[in-house]
Amino acid sequence: MIKAAFCDDDDTVLKELQSLLEEYRRERDYRIDAKVYHSPLDLLNEMEKGTRFDILFLDILMPGVDGIQTASEIRKFDNNIKIIFLTSSVEFAVQSYEVKAYYYQLKPIEKGSFYHLLDSMLEQMEKEHGSSIVLRCKTGIARIALKQLEYCEVIHRTLLIHLTDGTVYECSGSMDELGRQLMPYGTFIRPHRSYLVNLEYIKNLSYRTITMSSLVEIPIPRGKYNEIKSAFLKNAFEDGQVTL
């Protein structure tokens, strides 16, 4: 399921977006769950605690913290969310692309442009999620998109696959075999014999602990810190998350 968020201080705009999304879901038969925020601070507070969204419709002109500042904060811990800025002016177009905005939508929002935007965005997301693995899990055979895989752990010979939306799959197999499947993709590292982590979702790195986007802490064995730090920085530079 796609997770979306709407953030605007204008209740009329929020109701309009919810109505358009409801029509889109019904006509396209697409599963999209949406959450509404009247304040960017409320949105940031939830996301900093680990809540994740695939799509964010974000107003630019809001009292206190504006949309550009909000997006800049979000980019510190989430480089994948598709951000669509909502505004009645083109004044902030340049700044919007500095925070890797997906689109700059002028108000009022028309049904045709809203549908076209979602169609193109969902198509791109499906392509991005194209890389996947197939695992035998407790609930049956599951295809898991690598972009959605945050980390894996093994407990009592059971593999637990943790996704970015909070879903956890219980799967059979060994961590060694899972590592052989994931390591060639270049965005995964095995910091500990019981864990595999997606470098894209490391929020913080210390000598003893990896903190993931969901705020889960993964132990770093003695002598492994430099190896993990090197892999983390290499991935960040390649993705453009770090510049000199």
C-alpha positions as CSV (number, residue, x, y, z in Angstrom):
1,M,0.0,0.0,0.0
2,I,1.2,3.5,-0.8
3,K,1.3,5.9,2.1
4,A,0.6,9.6,1.5
5,A,0.5,12.7,3.7
6,F,-1.2,16.1,3.1
7,C,0.2,19.1,5.1
8,D,-1.5,22.4,4.8
9,D,-2.8,25.0,7.2
10,D,-5.9,25.6,5.1
11,D,-8.6,23.1,6.0
12,T,-10.4,23.8,2.7
13,V,-7.3,22.6,0.7
14,L,-7.0,19.5,2.8
15,K,-10.6,18.5,2.3
16,E,-10.1,19.1,-1.5
17,L,-7.1,16.9,-1.6
18,Q,-8.8,14.1,0.4
19,S,-11.8,14.3,-2.0
20,L,-9.6,14.1,-5.1
21,L,-7.7,11.2,-3.6
22,E,-10.9,9.3,-2.8
23,E,-12.1,9.7,-6.4
24,Y,-8.7,8.6,-7.7
25,R,-8.6,5.5,-5.5
26,R,-12.1,4.6,-6.6
27,E,-11.6,5.2,-10.3
28,R,-8.1,3.7,-10.5
29,D,-8.7,0.9,-8.0
30,Y,-5.4,1.8,-6.3
31,R,-4.7,1.4,-2.6
32,I,-3.4,4.7,-1.2
33,D,-3.7,5.5,2.5
34,A,-3.5,9.2,3.4
35,K,-2.9,11.1,6.6
36,V,-3.7,14.8,7.2
37,Y,-1.5,17.4,9.0
38,H,-2.5,21.0,9.7
39,S,1.0,21.8,11.0
40,P,4.4,21.0,9.6
41,L,5.7,20.6,13.1
42,D,3.2,17.8,13.8
43,L,4.4,16.1,10.5
44,L,8.1,16.4,11.4
45,N,7.5,15.2,14.9
46,E,5.9,11.9,13.6
47,M,8.5,11.4,10.9
48,E,11.3,11.9,13.3
49,K,9.8,9.1,15.4
50,G,10.0,6.8,12.4
51,T,6.7,7.3,10.6
52,R,7.3,7.1,6.8
53,F,5.4,8.2,3.8
54,D,5.9,7.5,0.1
55,I,4.2,10.8,-1.0
56,L,3.9,14.2,0.6
57,F,1.7,17.1,-0.6
58,L,3.2,20.0,1.3
59,D,2.1,23.6,1.4
60,I,4.9,26.2,1.1
61,L,3.4,29.3,2.8
62,M,2.5,28.3,6.3
63,P,3.0,30.3,9.6
64,G,6.1,29.5,11.6
65,V,8.0,26.7,9.7
66,D,7.3,27.0,6.0
67,G,7.2,24.1,3.5
68,I,10.8,24.6,2.2
69,Q,12.2,24.5,5.7
70,T,10.1,21.4,6.5
71,A,11.3,19.6,3.4
72,S,14.9,20.5,4.2
73,E,14.5,18.8,7.6
74,I,12.8,15.8,6.1
75,R,15.7,15.3,3.7
76,K,18.0,14.9,6.6
77,F,16.5,11.5,7.3
78,D,14.4,10.5,4.3
79,N,15.8,10.8,0.8
80,N,13.1,8.7,-0.9
81,I,9.8,10.4,-0.1
82,K,8.2,12.2,-3.2
83,I,7.5,15.8,-2.2
84,I,4.9,17.8,-4.1
85,F,4.9,21.5,-3.1
86,L,1.5,23.3,-3.1
87,T,1.5,27.0,-3.7
88,S,-0.4,29.8,-5.4
89,S,2.9,31.4,-6.6
90,V,6.0,30.4,-8.6
91,E,8.2,32.4,-6.3
92,F,9.7,29.4,-4.5
93,A,10.2,27.2,-7.6
94,V,14.0,27.3,-7.4
95,Q,14.2,26.5,-3.7
96,S,11.8,23.6,-4.2
97,Y,14.3,21.8,-6.4
98,E,17.1,22.4,-4.0
99,V,15.3,20.0,-1.6
100,K,14.7,17.5,-4.4
101,A,11.0,18.2,-4.8
102,Y,9.2,15.9,-7.2
103,Y,6.8,18.6,-8.4
104,Y,5.6,22.1,-7.9
105,Q,1.8,22.2,-8.0
106,L,0.0,25.5,-8.3
107,K,-3.3,26.1,-6.5
108,P,-6.2,25.7,-7.1
109,I,-5.6,22.0,-7.8
110,E,-7.6,20.7,-10.8
111,K,-8.7,17.1,-11.0
112,G,-7.0,16.5,-14.4
113,S,-3.6,17.7,-13.1
114,F,-3.9,15.8,-9.9
115,Y,-4.7,12.6,-11.7
116,H,-1.8,13.1,-14.2
117,L,0.6,13.8,-11.3
118,L,-0.4,10.7,-9.4
119,D,-0.3,8.5,-12.5
120,S,3.2,9.6,-13.4
121,M,4.5,9.5,-9.8
122,L,3.1,6.0,-9.1
123,E,4.5,4.7,-12.4
124,Q,7.9,6.0,-11.5
125,M,7.6,4.4,-8.0
126,E,6.8,1.1,-9.5
127,K,9.9,1.3,-11.6
128,E,12.0,2.2,-8.6
129,H,10.6,-0.7,-6.7
130,G,11.3,-3.0,-9.6
131,S,14.3,-4.6,-7.8
132,S,12.9,-7.2,-5.5
133,I,13.6,-10.6,-3.8
134,V,11.2,-13.5,-3.3
135,L,11.1,-15.2,0.1
136,R,9.2,-18.1,1.6
137,C,7.5,-16.5,4.6
138,K,5.0,-17.6,7.3
139,T,2.1,-16.2,5.3
140,G,3.3,-17.7,2.0
141,I,5.5,-16.6,-0.8
142,A,6.3,-12.8,-0.6
143,R,7.9,-10.5,-3.2
144,I,9.7,-7.8,-1.3
145,A,10.8,-4.6,-3.0
146,L,14.4,-3.7,-2.0
147,K,13.5,0.0,-1.7
148,Q,11.1,-0.9,1.1
149,L,13.4,-3.2,3.0
150,E,14.9,-1.4,6.0
151,Y,16.8,-4.1,7.8
152,C,16.7,-7.9,8.5
153,E,17.4,-9.8,11.7
154,V,17.5,-13.4,12.7
155,I,15.9,-14.6,16.0
156,H,15.8,-18.3,17.0
157,R,16.5,-19.4,13.4
158,T,13.6,-17.2,12.0
159,L,14.4,-14.4,9.6
160,L,12.5,-11.2,10.4
161,I,12.3,-8.8,7.4
162,H,11.5,-5.3,8.5
163,L,10.0,-2.9,5.9
164,T,9.9,0.9,6.0
165,D,6.2,1.0,6.6
166,G,6.5,-1.1,9.7
167,T,5.5,-4.4,8.1
168,V,7.5,-7.4,9.4
169,Y,7.7,-10.7,7.5
170,E,8.7,-13.9,9.3
171,C,10.6,-16.0,6.8
172,S,12.5,-19.3,6.6
173,G,16.1,-19.6,5.5
174,S,19.5,-18.4,6.8
175,M,21.1,-15.0,7.2
176,D,24.0,-16.2,5.1
177,E,21.7,-17.1,2.2
178,L,19.8,-13.8,2.5
179,G,23.1,-11.9,2.5
180,R,24.2,-13.6,-0.7
181,Q,20.9,-12.4,-2.3
182,L,21.1,-8.8,-1.0
183,M,24.8,-7.9,-0.9
184,P,25.3,-7.7,-4.7
185,Y,22.9,-4.8,-4.9
186,G,25.4,-2.6,-3.1
187,T,23.1,-0.9,-0.6
188,F,23.2,-3.6,2.0
189,I,25.8,-4.4,4.7
190,R,26.0,-7.0,7.3
191,P,27.3,-5.2,10.4
192,H,26.6,-8.1,12.8
193,R,26.1,-11.9,12.3
194,S,22.4,-11.4,13.2
195,Y,21.6,-8.4,11.1
196,L,21.6,-7.1,7.5
197,V,20.8,-3.4,7.1
198,N,19.9,-1.1,4.1
199,L,22.4,1.7,4.0
200,E,19.7,4.0,2.7
201,Y,17.9,3.9,6.0
202,I,20.8,4.5,8.5
203,K,19.9,7.6,10.4
204,N,22.9,7.8,12.7
205,L,26.2,5.9,13.2
206,S,28.2,5.7,16.4
207,Y,31.1,3.4,17.5
208,R,28.7,1.0,19.2
209,T,25.4,1.4,17.4
210,I,23.6,1.9,14.1
211,T,20.3,3.9,14.5
212,M,17.9,3.1,11.7
213,S,15.2,5.5,10.3
214,S,12.6,3.7,12.4
215,L,14.9,4.4,15.5
216,V,15.7,0.8,15.9
217,E,19.3,0.4,17.3
218,I,21.6,-2.3,15.9
219,P,24.8,-3.2,17.7
220,I,28.2,-2.8,16.1
221,P,30.7,-5.5,17.1
222,R,34.2,-4.4,18.2
223,G,36.4,-3.7,15.2
224,K,33.6,-3.3,12.7
225,Y,33.0,0.4,13.0
226,N,35.4,1.6,10.3
227,E,34.2,-0.9,7.8
228,I,30.5,0.2,8.3
229,K,31.4,3.9,8.3
230,S,33.3,3.5,5.0
231,A,30.3,1.7,3.4
232,F,27.8,4.2,4.8
233,L,29.8,7.2,3.5
234,K,30.5,5.6,0.1
235,N,26.7,5.1,-0.4
236,A,26.0,8.6,0.8
237,F,28.5,10.2,-1.7
238,E,27.2,8.1,-4.6
239,D,23.6,9.1,-3.8
240,G,24.5,12.8,-3.6
241,Q,23.6,12.9,0.1
242,V,27.0,14.3,0.9
243,T,28.9,16.9,-1.0
244,L,32.3,18.6,-0.5
